[in-house]
Structure formats: C-alpha cells, structure tokens
Amino acid sequence: MELCIQRRFLLLEAAGRRLANTHRSPTPPVPTRNPEPNARTPVQRRPHAAAMLSPSASGGESSPSAPQVEARRIVVTHRLPLHAEPNPAAPYGFDFSIDADALPHQLSRGLTGPVVFVGALPSAAASIPPSEELAAELLARFSCSPVFLDPGHHKDFYDGFCKHYLWPMLHYLLPHTPSSSGGGGRSFDAELYRSYLTAITKFADRVFELLSPDEDHVFIHDYHLWALPTILRHKSPRVRMCFFLHSPFPTSELFRAIPIREELLRALLNADLVGFHTYDYARHFLSACTRLLGVSSHTRRGYIGIDYFGRSVVVKILSIGVDMGQLREVLSLPETAAKAKEIATKFAGRQVLLGVDDIDLFKGIDLKLTAMERLLESRPDLRGEVVLVQINNPARSPGRDIDTVRAEVHAMRDRINGRFGLPGYEPIVMIDDPLTMHEKLAFYTSADICIVTAVRDGLNRTPYIYTVCRQEGPIASGVAGAPRESAIVLSEFVGCSPSLSGAVRVNPWNVDDVAEGMSSALRLNQHDRQMRQEKHYSYVITHDIAYWGRSLEQDLQRASKDHASMNILSVGLAMNFRIVVLGPNFQKLSPGHIDPSYHRTGNRLILLDYDGTVVMPQGMITRHPDQELIGVLNELCSDPKNTVFVVSGRRKDELAQWLAPCERLGICAEHGYFTRWSRDSPWESPNLMVDFEWKNIVEPIMKHYSEVTDGSYIEAKETALVWHYEDADLDFGSCQSKELQDHLLNVLAKEPVSVKRGHQIVEVKSQEVGKGTAVLNLIETMVARGSIPDFILCIGDDGSDEDMFEAITASSSKSAFLESAEIFACTVGNKPSQAKYYLEDPTDVLKMLKGLTDSKVQQPLGGGSQLHVSSEDPFE
C-alpha cells in the first residue's frame, strides 16, 4: 500500500512540474534590514515546505528539526498591496511601500497572527525580472512575497483568460452575445488556459515555499486564482485553505457552458472552506456541484457542507465589509473636511446624487444616465435642483469594451447637459480623473443620495462607504450634532442589496423603475432618511472587514481541525487532482492483502453486489454484463473451492436473464428475499411472515411524485417499491427525493418497513428483508452442509451493502462460522463505511477479481513460502 501511495505521489509531482514548466530556485537567506515606517512587522521565513512533507501521499508532516514559528495567515491575491514609484537610483528602479488603500491589505484585517501577502508585483513594476533577492527583501520589509510574471505572460493570464473570458462568464455574458464583439468576452482558448495554469502554478510555488501546512492558514481571494486550490492541494495535501469568490457565481445553466466546468468546480472543492457574498451565489455553486459532479450538500447546525471524498467542504456566506479604521482615519483629515466644504459650496441649494463606478460593461452607468434623463423629462421642477455626480474609476484592464463604454457615457452626458443644462447648471457632472481617497470620501460625505445601477456585481461596497461617510463625515449634515441621514437607490442585482433593507431597490434594466426610484429617494422626508441611515449604519459597523476576517478565520479553523490526523490518499492528475480521506483503518484492497489469504484457504465465499460494483453506475437502462465480466465470474465459479453469489436489489427475472451464461453462479435477488444456488436450481425464499399491505399506501404517494417530477418513474418489485429519478433534473430530483422520504417516513411510521434514499432512488421495503439477513442465511446453509467458509470476500457500493459488511464483521455473527475465517469487506469508492477496504470503481473490482483467477497457477503459500509482489500496481 505504502509503495503504491509513494509511486502515485511521485507521478503527481512530476505532472505538476510539467504543468508549471518551471523550477524553483533555492531560497536565499533573508537579508537583515531595519523596518521602515510604513513596513509591516517582519515575518520569519519558514524552511522550504518540501522538507516538511513526508514522501507519502499523506504529506504535510512537520520535520522534527523544523524551527517552531508562530502560525501565519497567508493571504493570496492577484496583486500585492504595494505602491511602486519609479526611481532610477533605487536598486530595482522602484521605491516600494505598502498601499494601505489596496483591498488585499484590507482583507488581512481581523486575522490573528502574522500575515504574509502573496501576489504579483504592482503593474508599474511588472517588468522587473525574477529576483529572489528582491523577493527576500519585500518579504522582510513588507511581509510581501512576490510572484514574478513577465508582462507577456501576465497579459495572457489576466487580460486574456481572467478578464476577457472568465470574468464575463461569471457576470452572465456568454461569448456569442452581441456584446462580445466589442471585446467584452471571448470564446474559450485552450492556449490561454494553459498559460493561466502555468501562472497559477507559480503562485502555488511561492505559497509552498512559505508554508507550514500543519500550522499556517491560506486565504485565496477571487476568480483570478480559481485553480490555485487544486495545484496547492497537490503540493501540500494537508494545507488549511480557504477560497473566497468576490465575484458572482452564475446559475448552473450558464456555468455548464464553460468547457472546463468540472475542473473549476473541483478546484473550489479542493479548498476546506469556500466563501460567497450572498446565498444566491452559494446556491448556484451548490446546484452546479449537484448537476455536474453529482455531489450533494447538507446543512448541520447552521453550516452548509459538501461531502467530497471523505472531506466535508464548508460553504460560507458572508458579505465583506469596509475598513472602518481606514475610513475614520481619512475622514478625520483636514484635507477631507476642506474638500467636503468645497463640494458643498459648489452645489449649494441643489440635491446631489452620487454614482461611483468602475468603467466596465456591468456597472450600468449608461442606464443610470438614461434614468436621470427620464427623471428630468417627467419632473421639470427638478431641473436646476438636482445634480448627478458620476465618478468613473480608472479601468482595471484595457479593452475595446472599456473604450466603447467610456465613449457612450460621455456622449450621453453631453446630450443630457445639452437638453437640460442652464447657465451655471449642468445636470450631469462626470469625473474621469483619478481621485485621492480623501477627495472621494468628501464626495460621499456631501451627497444626498447614492445611486448604484450595476446590472451584475459581486458585492459593491459603495453603499457601505457612503453610509459610513454620511454618519462620520465632517459635514454630513448642516448642523453639528444633528441626526445623520441618507438615501440609497440600489440595483437588486448587486451582492450588497440583501443587507441594505432600507434602500430603494430598483431593476436597472427598467429605466422607468430607476427614474421612479430616484424620484422616491428625493421625496423622502428627513425622518425617513434618518431611520434608513441608522439601520444601515448599524449593520455596516457591526459587519466591517475585521468582523469578516475573524469569522472567515474561525470557520476555516473549524473546517480544517482534523487535518493533522487525517489518513489521506492523493488521486488524479493535473486539474483532476483531489485527496481522498480514509478512515483510520481504511485502506485500498491490494494484491498483497488478498492474494495470500485467497491461496491458503480452501472454502471461499465471494459476495458481489451488482449495480455500481461489477457494472458501472452510469446508464441505468442498460445494465447487461459484458463478456469480460461473464468470463471472470465463470472463471471464479469454476474453482471448486469457491462459492460465488451476486447479491442485488434487482428483480430475480432480470438478474436471471442477464447472468444466464454463468451456470454455477448463485444469485440473491431483491436484497436476498429470493435465492438460488445455481442457474438450474429453484428459487428459494425465507420462511418470513411478510405483510405487503403497505404497498397500497406507498404506491399512490410515489405515483404523485412521479407525475410532478418529470423524468422519474416507479419500479415495482415483489418485496419493494423503488422511485427512480436518474432521468430527472438532478437538483430538483434530489430535493423531491428528500421530500418523498420525509413524506413516506411520516405515513409509514407504524409499518414494519424501511425507507431509504440511495443513488438517485428512494426505496421502500420490508424490514425483515435485507442483504445482511441474506448473507447470514447463506453462511448458515453452508455450515449446515458441512462447508464452513474460511475466506469471505464481500464487495458493494451503497447503503444496502453496509448490511452485508456488518453481518460478516460484527462479532455477534461470527458464531455461525469459524472465528479464524479471513474476511475482506470492501466498498467501492471512498466514503464512510463499515468495510475495512475500498476499491475505486467497478473497473478496479474487475481487475482485482481477474487477478485472483489469473493467479491460480501459483502454488498455495505455506511454511516458508514467499509471495512475490510486483512493483507495478495491477489496479492502476
């Protein structure tokens, strides 16, 4: 087993190096420097993480000689929170300093312990060639560890794949829409995707160099680094990792249009915690996981979790807040007060409507201007009385779409000002020049109404900042000490909308609705504005960015608390990589485990489930065994030492038809209610007083759910009724199956039946009927015939097979046969199970069974005989 795991780990490492197409240089010692006034507290660099990982797939074990350093919080973002000012006299041509306004810097608020930032250099310094000396210096001075991407590579990574493919898709813009012709979105490009993965691998390399996986916590932010959890998990299987998506997550119908959709979903599931701003985004993610990967979610004590290969991935919903400390610091500056006074003087006697937006396709600036034009048309009394100040933030990425948007809004401004302007009055004041932080906050403080008309936005903190400025700004009201007031007109399509219940919510696509929202906000009386301000301010100050950071860290600690003790196995290559968490005594069934026992025993009982065990679970309609399976079963049955049974929940007639070529094969059908010992022997049933009157209750209920769930159907068995929904919408079918199970449990509470949900089914059967009972009956019959089994192999894949595992492993059942019987209970697929062993899938099961039949030529082991185990894993 250990050799297999080591071999798999080494193969995965090689695949990761090919993906990165790069090699890390040894990290030089960190130079000692005196910290500068704006530098963060220096952080001690850890020993290289490779020295801290065991060679096995479990990885992540600390070296006994590793120095003990306080656990850190590694914040990974696209860009480092640094300013880079050109200076020819500086060692690298730039003077670096911390950018306190940068979002990555704010994201560290509330995190305990030392914080280290990982990201690309500021755009101004992007041309600096890779330099480990510079990396060490930035780490020592600012706790920033840079990822070096040359300008061409960064353009492919960010402008090419992130901004012009992934970002439009997340904002509901498909590449074939008319907007894509303007550069807003482009079709999937495999070369750009490979370039993206290469860049992400460099991020992973940098984090890996810093990482102590048993102590450090990694916080990965936003869609630019979507693939990082997979690559980092491959490098450090025990890493404690959170991924927070600051963008919208689209509906599963749109997300499924992405060619790499499964890889992107698996990437998020490789994190321990996945965060979203709103429940809608989380719901779309959960739906995509169900529809595309077949994994389902559960809710326990208020937490949403996804069971994924033995791990529970926590899904967190919490919108990010504002940096109250930074805002208060800037609001208290005399420059802010002076600018606010200047603005108030300039617009004296007029109500100021404020919009602050990035220039992009989704901020709805054109819709806002159109609504302002409609407002002035419908209410002539407002001409000369209201002003819309529109601040356009610099574009984050160049493109034809940005140029088009800028040209359109400028043309609209000129047209509206031409129609409604008066001497000394322009209804639209547009500011394109970059503003300092204090200038921007002065506008927030002076505005009577804040307007956000984005058609799609991950969160948008503009209303939060506006609320704080109106409450704590230098001239938020005309009278010192007077109650503060505000009004917000807010698009219902932005992430902050659910948290601001006092806002006037509008549909930005409906221009009349936006214009009416503006008019309603203007008509609000002082009391209404004060009440709304109090409500919003109460939320904003209690849900600031420090609260968000603390909550995120606490939930990550909870989600990863068992990492140090996990027994894990690495599976898959490249972006299909994942870890499988095994039970403490859970291991993969290998030839080294089963072959010696198989050859030294003389009376073997082999029990095989059918669906999902010896045939693939996909394709529910056609489950006929192929010739390879028939051949393996006949080979096993031809050995007089073997008694082989297929134990299935399927009807006896279809099993008999499908397995007719296997003359000596035994069959237990309908969970063992019907049994025959060979093809030519009669069917037997236990002497049970089974009452099937409950069918009259169950059938009408299942029929109703079939009628209202398109694609579902009922399978009637002699001992059970089964509701199937594999052909229905999986998300809806899963919800309906839970409802159906609850419904049946309620009406059948006093009936002697069991109601169980299986793989895309709900089954009702008598309590007396079960695979565990069937297996015990088989063993008792063999004992009565004088054929006491000394070897039992039992393989199954779902909940009904757990009854078999319990029957052959529980101490109470061992009285029926020898205590010395060698037992191999094996489940298919890694999941919580009473079995001691597992195999990956039906293909693995068939290979293992074929291996047993192929090894019959070997002599039985005895005395000092040695078993030769090949270095090649036949299950691979």
Residue pairs with C-beta under 8 A, 6 or more apart in sequence:
1 587
1 588
1 590
1 592
1 593
2 56
3 871
4 588
4 590
4 873
4 876
5 56
5 57
5 58
5 569
5 570
6 55
6 56
6 57
7 873
8 57
8 569
8 570
8 571
9 55
9 56
9 57
9 59
9 570
11 573
12 234
12 570
12 572
12 573
12 577
13 234
15 573
15 574
16 201
16 231
16 234
16 235
16 574
17 23
19 197
19 198
19 201
19 231
19 574
20 198
20 201
20 202
20 204
20 205
21 198
21 201
22 198
22 201
22 202
22 205
24 205
24 209
25 132
26 48
27 45
27 48
27 132
27 136
27 209
28 132
28 133
28 136
29 136
30 45
30 136
30 139
30 140
31 133
31 136
31 137
31 140
32 140
33 137
33 140
33 141
35 41
35 42
35 141
36 97
36 141
38 97
38 98
39 98
39 141
39 142
40 98
40 115
40 141
40 142
40 143
40 144
41 114
41 143
42 140
42 141
42 143
43 72
43 114
43 115
43 116
43 139
43 143
44 67
44 69
45 136
45 139
45 210
46 52
46 66
46 69
46 210
46 211
46 212
46 216
47 63
47 66
47 67
48 209
49 208
49 209
49 210
49 211
49 212
49 213
49 235
49 236
50 208
51 63
51 66
52 60
52 61
52 62
52 63
52 66
52 211
52 212
52 213
53 59
53 60
53 61
53 213
53 236
54 60
54 61
57 237
57 568
57 569
57 570
57 579
58 237
58 238
58 566
58 567
58 568
58 569
59 213
59 236
59 237
59 238
59 568
59 570
60 213
60 214
60 236
60 237
60 238
60 239
60 563
61 214
62 212
62 214
62 215
66 212
69 212
69 215
70 113
70 114
71 113
71 212
71 215
71 216
71 217
72 113
72 114
72 115
72 116
72 210
72 212
72 215
72 216
72 217
73 108
73 111
73 112
73 113
73 114
73 115
73 116
73 216
73 217
73 219
73 553
74 115
74 116
74 117
74 118
74 207
74 210
74 211
74 216
74 217
74 218
74 219
75 104
75 107
75 108
75 111
75 115
75 116
75 117
75 118
75 219
75 221
76 117
76 118
76 119
76 203
76 207
76 218
76 219
76 220
76 221
76 225
76 228
77 103
77 104
77 107
77 117
77 118
77 119
77 221
77 222
77 224
77 225
78 119
78 120
78 158
78 221
78 222
78 224
78 225
79 102
79 104
79 119
79 120
79 121
79 122
79 123
80 104
80 117
80 118
80 119
80 120
80 121
80 122
80 138
80 144
80 146
81 98
81 99
81 100
81 102
81 103
81 104
81 105
81 117
81 119
81 144
82 96
82 97
82 98
82 99
82 102
82 121
82 122
82 138
82 142
82 144
83 96
83 97
83 98
83 99
83 122
84 94
84 95
84 96
84 121
84 122
84 124
84 125
85 94
85 95
85 96
85 97
85 124
86 93
86 94
86 124
87 93
87 94
87 95
91 134
92 125
92 128
92 131
92 134
93 125
93 128
94 124
94 125
94 128
96 125
96 138
96 141
96 142
97 142
98 105
98 142
99 105
99 122
100 326
101 326
101 437
104 117
104 119
104 221
105 117
106 323
106 326
106 545
107 219
107 221
107 320
107 545
107 549
108 115
108 117
108 549
109 323
109 325
109 544
109 545
109 546
109 548
109 549
110 545
110 546
110 547
110 548
110 549
110 550
110 551
110 552
110 553
111 219
111 549
111 550
111 553
112 550
112 553
114 143
115 143
116 139
116 143
116 144
116 145
116 210
117 142
117 143
117 144
117 145
118 144
118 145
118 146
118 147
118 203
118 206
118 207
118 210
119 144
119 146
119 147
119 203
120 126
120 146
120 147
120 148
120 149
120 154
121 128
121 146
121 147
121 148
126 149
126 151
126 154
127 150
127 151
128 134
128 148
129 148
129 150
130 148
131 148
134 146
135 145
135 146
135 148
138 144
138 145
138 146
139 145
145 206
145 209
145 210
146 206
147 199
147 202
147 203
147 206
148 202
149 157
149 199
149 202
153 195
153 198
153 199
154 199
156 192
156 195
156 196
156 199
157 195
157 196
157 199
158 224
158 397
159 397
159 398
159 399
160 189
160 192
160 195
160 196
161 189
161 192
161 193
161 195
161 196
162 196
162 223
162 224
163 396
163 397
163 399
164 183
164 184
164 185
164 186
164 397
164 399
165 175
165 185
165 186
165 187
165 188
165 189
165 192
166 223
166 226
167 223
167 247
168 175
168 180
168 184
168 185
168 361
169 175
169 185
169 250
169 254
169 255
169 257
169 258
170 223
170 247
170 248
170 249
170 250
171 247
171 248
171 250
171 361
171 362
171 456
172 248
172 250
172 254
172 456
173 179
173 180
173 184
173 185
173 361
173 362
174 180
174 185
174 254
174 257
175 185
175 186
175 187
175 188
176 187
177 185
179 185
179 361
179 401
180 186
182 400
182 401
182 404
183 399
183 400
183 401
183 402
183 404
184 361
184 399
184 401
188 258
188 259
188 260
193 260
196 227
197 227
197 231
197 575
200 225
200 227
200 228
200 231
201 231
203 225
203 228
204 228
204 231
204 232
204 235
205 235
207 218
207 228
207 232
208 232
208 235
208 236
210 216
211 218
211 236
211 239
213 236
213 237
213 238
213 239
213 240
213 563
214 238
214 563
214 564
216 239
216 240
217 240
217 241
217 242
217 553
217 556
217 557
217 560
218 232
218 239
218 240
218 241
218 242
219 242
219 244
219 552
219 556
220 228
220 229
220 232
220 241
220 242
220 243
220 244
220 271
221 243
221 244
221 246
222 244
222 245
222 246
222 247
223 245
223 246
223 247
225 243
226 243
226 264
226 267
226 268
227 263
227 264
227 267
227 575
228 243
228 267
229 241
229 243
229 267
229 268
229 270
229 271
230 263
230 266
230 267
230 270
230 575
230 577
230 578
231 577
232 239
232 241
232 270
233 239
233 241
233 270
233 271
233 577
233 578
233 579
234 570
234 577
237 568
237 570
237 579
238 563
238 564
238 566
238 568
240 272
240 556
240 557
240 560
240 563
241 270
241 271
241 272
241 273
241 556
241 560
242 271
242 272
242 273
242 274
242 275
242 552
242 556
243 268
243 271
243 273
243 274
243 275
244 274
244 275
244 276
244 552
245 268
245 274
245 275
245 276
245 277
245 281
245 458
246 277
246 320
246 458
246 459
247 458
248 281
248 456
248 457
248 458
248 495
249 255
249 276
249 281
249 282
249 284
249 285
249 288
250 284
251 284
251 287
252 284
252 287
252 288
252 291
252 292
252 731
255 261
255 284
255 288
255 292
256 288
256 291
256 292
258 264
260 575
261 288
261 292
262 292
262 293
263 575
263 576
265 288
265 289
265 292
265 293
266 293
266 575
266 576
266 578
267 575
268 274
268 285
268 313
269 289
269 293
269 295
269 306
269 308
269 313
269 578
270 577
270 578
270 579
271 313
272 311
272 313
272 314
272 556
272 559
272 560
272 563
273 313
273 314
273 315
273 316
273 552
273 555
273 556
273 559
273 560
274 285
274 313
274 314
274 315
274 316
275 315
275 316
275 317
275 318
275 552
276 282
276 285
276 315
276 316
276 317
277 317
277 318
277 319
277 320
277 458
277 459
277 495
277 496
278 317
278 319
278 495
278 498
279 317
279 498
281 317
281 458
281 495
282 304
282 315
282 317
285 315
286 297
286 304
286 306
286 315
287 731
289 295
289 296
289 297
289 306
290 296
290 297
290 730
290 731
290 734
291 729
291 730
291 731
294 730
295 306
295 307
295 308
296 306
296 307
296 734
297 304
297 305
297 306
297 315
298 304
298 305
298 306
298 307
299 305
303 314
303 555
304 314
304 315
304 316
304 317
305 312
305 313
305 314
305 315
306 312
306 313
306 315
307 831
308 578
309 571
309 578
309 579
309 580
309 581
309 830
309 831
310 580
310 581
310 582
310 830
310 831
310 832
311 579
311 581
312 559
313 559
314 555
314 558
314 559
316 551
316 552
316 555
318 543
318 548
318 551
318 552
319 459
319 495
319 496
319 499
319 543
319 548
320 459
320 461
320 545
320 548
321 461
321 464
321 540
321 543
321 544
321 545
321 546
321 547
321 548
322 461
322 464
322 465
322 468
322 540
322 544
322 545
323 544
323 545
323 546
324 468
324 541
324 544
324 545
324 546
325 546
327 441
327 465
327 468
327 469
327 472
328 472
330 336
330 437
330 438
330 441
331 441
331 445
331 468
331 469
331 472
331 473
331 474
333 438
335 438
336 438
336 441
336 442
336 445
336 473
336 474
337 474
337 475
339 438
339 439
339 442
340 442
340 445
340 446
340 473
340 474
340 475
341 474
341 475
342 442
343 352
343 442
343 443
343 446
344 446
344 475
347 387
347 389
347 446
350 384
350 385
350 386
350 387
350 425
351 385
351 386
351 387
351 448
351 449
351 522
352 386
352 387
352 389
352 446
352 447
352 448
352 449
353 372
353 386
353 387
353 388
353 389
353 447
353 448
353 449
353 450
353 451
353 489
353 518
354 388
354 389
354 391
354 443
354 444
354 447
354 449
354 450
354 451
354 466
355 365
355 368
355 388
355 389
355 390
355 391
355 450
355 451
355 452
355 453
356 391
356 393
356 440
356 443
356 444
356 462
357 363
357 364
357 365
357 390
357 391
357 392
357 393
357 452
357 454
357 462
358 392
358 393
358 395
358 396
359 365
359 392
359 393
359 394
359 395
359 402
359 405
359 406
359 409
360 395
360 396
360 401
360 402
360 405
361 401
361 405
362 454
362 455
362 456
362 457
363 453
363 454
363 455
363 457
364 453
364 454
364 455
364 491
364 508
365 390
365 392
365 405
365 409
365 453
366 405
366 408
366 409
366 412
367 453
367 455
367 508
367 509
367 511
367 514
368 388
368 390
368 451
368 453
368 508
368 514
369 388
369 390
369 409
369 412
369 413
369 416
369 428
370 412
370 511
371 453
371 511
371 514
371 515
371 517
371 518
372 388
372 416
372 427
372 428
372 515
372 518
373 412
373 415
373 416
373 419
373 420
374 511
374 512
374 514
374 515
375 382
375 386
375 515
375 518
375 519
376 382
376 383
376 416
376 419
376 420
376 427
378 515
378 519
379 519
382 522
383 420
383 422
383 427
384 422
384 425
386 427
386 522
387 425
387 426
387 427
387 428
387 429
388 427
388 428
388 429
388 451
389 429
389 431
389 443
389 447
390 409
390 413
390 428
390 429
390 430
390 431
391 431
391 435
391 440
391 443
392 406
392 409
392 430
392 431
392 432
393 434
394 434
395 402
395 406
406 432
409 430
410 430
412 428
413 428
413 430
416 427
416 428
417 426
417 427
417 428
420 427
421 427
435 443
441 465
441 469
441 473
442 473
444 450
444 465
444 466
444 469
444 470
444 473
445 469
445 470
445 473
445 474
445 475
445 476
446 473
446 475
447 466
447 470
448 486
448 487
449 486
449 487
449 488
449 489
449 518
449 521
449 522
450 462
450 463
450 466
450 486
450 487
450 488
450 489
451 488
451 489
451 518
452 460
452 462
452 463
452 488
452 489
452 490
452 491
452 494
453 489
453 491
453 506
453 508
453 514
454 460
454 491
454 493
454 494
454 508
455 491
455 493
455 508
455 509
456 493
456 494
457 491
457 493
457 494
457 495
458 495
459 494
459 495
459 496
460 494
460 495
460 496
461 496
463 488
463 490
463 496
463 500
463 503
463 536
464 496
464 540
466 486
466 488
467 486
467 488
467 533
467 536
467 537
467 540
468 537
468 540
468 541
469 476
470 476
470 484
470 485
470 486
470 533
470 537
471 484
471 533
471 537
476 484
477 483
477 484
477 485
483 530
483 533
483 534
484 530
484 533
484 537
485 526
485 529
485 530
485 532
485 533
486 529
486 532
486 533
486 536
487 504
487 521
487 522
487 524
487 529
487 532
488 500
488 502
488 503
488 504
488 521
488 532
488 536
489 503
489 504
489 506
489 514
489 517
489 518
489 521
490 496
490 497
490 500
490 503
490 504
490 505
490 506
491 497
491 505
491 506
491 507
491 508
492 505
492 506
492 507
493 508
497 503
497 505
499 539
499 543
500 536
500 539
501 535
502 531
502 532
502 533
502 535
502 536
503 532
503 536
504 517
504 520
504 521
505 517
506 513
506 514
506 516
506 517
507 513
507 514
508 514
524 532
566 581
567 581
567 582
567 583
567 584
567 586
568 579
568 580
568 581
568 582
569 579
569 580
569 582
569 588
569 830
570 577
570 578
570 579
570 580
571 577
571 578
571 579
571 580
571 840
572 578
580 830
581 830
582 830
582 838
583 832
583 833
585 836
586 830
586 833
586 835
586 836
586 837
586 838
587 593
587 836
587 837
587 838
588 837
588 838
588 839
588 840
588 875
589 824
589 826
589 837
589 838
589 839
589 848
590 873
590 875
591 848
591 851
591 855
591 869
591 870
591 874
592 867
592 869
593 824
593 837
594 793
594 824
594 848
594 852
595 851
595 852
595 855
595 867
596 861
596 867
597 791
597 822
597 824
598 604
598 791
598 793
598 852
598 855
599 855
599 858
599 859
599 860
599 861
600 860
600 861
600 862
601 641
601 790
601 791
601 822
602 641
602 790
603 641
603 643
603 782
603 787
603 788
603 789
603 790
603 791
604 639
604 641
604 642
604 643
604 789
604 790
604 791
604 792
604 793
605 643
605 645
605 778
605 779
605 782
605 789
605 791
605 792
605 793
606 636
606 642
606 643
606 644
606 645
606 792
606 793
607 645
607 647
607 775
607 778
607 792
607 793
607 794
607 795
607 796
607 804
608 614
608 644
608 645
608 646
608 647
608 795
608 796
608 845
609 646
609 647
609 648
609 795
609 796
609 797
609 798
609 800
609 801
609 804
609 828
610 623
610 646
610 647
610 648
610 650
610 655
611 617
611 623
611 648
611 649
611 650
611 797
612 759
612 797
612 798
612 828
612 842
613 795
613 796
613 797
613 801
613 828
613 842
613 845
614 625
614 629
614 646
614 842
614 845
614 846
615 623
615 625
615 629
615 842
616 841
616 842
617 759
617 797
617 842
620 724
620 726
620 727
620 760
623 650
623 658
624 658
625 633
625 658
625 659
628 846
629 846
630 659
630 661
630 662
632 846
632 849
632 850
632 853
633 644
633 646
633 659
633 662
633 665
634 661
634 662
634 663
634 664
634 665
635 850
635 853
636 642
636 644
636 849
636 852
636 853
637 644
637 662
637 663
637 664
637 665
638 664
639 853
639 856
643 666
643 778
643 782
643 787
643 789
644 664
644 665
644 666
645 665
645 666
645 667
645 668
645 778
646 655
646 659
646 665
646 666
646 667
646 668
647 668
647 671
647 672
647 771
647 774
647 775
647 796
647 804
648 655
648 667
648 668
648 669
648 671
649 670
649 671
649 717
649 720
649 722
649 763
649 771
649 800
650 669
650 670
651 669
651 670
651 717
651 718
652 667
652 669
652 670
652 674
652 676
652 683
655 667
655 669
656 667
656 669
656 676
656 679
659 665
659 667
659 679
660 679
662 679
663 678
663 679
663 680
664 678
664 679
665 678
665 679
666 675
666 676
666 677
666 678
666 778
667 674
667 675
667 676
668 674
668 675
668 771
668 774
668 778
669 675
669 683
670 717
670 718
670 719
670 720
670 765
670 769
671 719
671 720
671 765
671 769
671 770
671 771
671 774
671 800
672 769
672 770
672 771
672 773
672 774
672 775
672 777
673 685
673 686
673 718
673 719
673 769
673 774
674 683
674 684
674 685
674 718
675 683
675 684
675 685
675 774
675 777
675 778
676 682
676 683
676 684
686 768
686 773
686 777
688 766
688 768
688 769
690 719
690 766
690 768
690 769
691 752
691 766
692 719
692 766
694 748
694 751
694 752
694 753
694 764
694 766
695 721
697 747
697 748
697 751
698 721
698 744
698 748
698 764
699 714
699 716
699 721
701 740
701 743
701 744
701 747
702 714
702 721
702 723
702 740
702 762
703 714
705 712
705 723
705 736
705 739
705 740
706 712
706 713
706 714
706 723
708 736
709 725
709 728
709 732
709 733
709 736
710 728
710 729
711 725
711 727
711 728
711 729
711 733
712 723
712 724
712 725
712 727
712 728
712 733
712 736
713 723
713 724
713 727
714 721
714 722
714 723
714 724
715 721
715 722
715 723
715 724
717 765
719 765
719 766
719 769
720 763
720 764
720 765
720 766
720 769
721 763
721 764
721 765
722 761
722 762
722 763
722 764
723 737
723 740
723 761
723 762
723 763
724 760
724 761
725 733
725 734
725 736
725 737
725 760
725 761
726 733
726 760
726 761
728 736
730 760
733 760
737 757
737 760
737 761
737 762
738 757
740 762
741 755
741 756
741 757
741 762
744 755
744 762
744 764
745 755
748 755
748 764
752 766
752 767
752 768
753 764
753 765
753 766
753 767
754 764
754 765
754 766
754 767
754 770
755 762
755 763
755 764
756 762
756 763
756 799
756 800
757 763
758 798
758 799
758 800
759 798
770 800
770 803
771 796
771 800
771 801
771 803
771 804
771 807
772 803
772 804
772 806
772 807
773 803
773 807
775 794
775 803
775 804
775 807
775 808
776 807
776 813
776 816
779 789
779 808
779 816
779 817
780 816
782 788
782 789
782 817
783 816
783 817
788 817
788 818
789 817
789 818
789 821
790 818
790 820
790 821
790 822
791 821
791 822
792 808
792 821
792 822
792 823
792 824
793 824
793 826
794 801
794 804
794 805
794 808
794 823
794 824
794 825
794 826
794 835
795 801
795 826
795 827
795 828
795 839
795 845
796 802
796 804
796 805
796 827
796 828
797 827
797 828
797 829
801 827
802 833
802 834
804 825
805 825
805 827
805 833
805 834
805 835
806 813
806 834
807 813
808 823
808 825
809 823
809 825
809 834
809 836
814 821
824 836
824 837
825 834
825 835
825 836
825 837
826 835
826 836
826 837
826 838
826 839
827 833
827 835
827 837
827 838
827 839
828 838
828 839
828 840
828 841
828 842
828 844
828 845
829 838
829 840
829 841
830 838
830 840
839 845
839 848
839 875
840 875
844 875
847 874
847 875
848 875
851 874
859 865
861 867
